[in-house]
Amino acid sequence: MSQQRQMQWSQRLERLHALKDRYAAASRYDRAYKTYLIIQHVYDRWAEEVFGLRPQSR
């Protein structure tokens, strides 16, 4: 994976984690949970790109 692509993934995940933390701090746990699910999906896509893995069904 190129340095630029790695930076894109890192920035995307950092923004999502910050958003989830802001929702939790504002007691918007429903939105924090939805953001958490999005983060898990992004990690699945990252793993697929890096390792060529297909995400397992949950």
Buried (B, 14 or more C-beta within 10 A) or exposed (E): EEEEEEEEBEEBBEEBEEBBEEBBEEEBEEBBEEBBEEBEEBBBEBEEEEEEEEEEEE
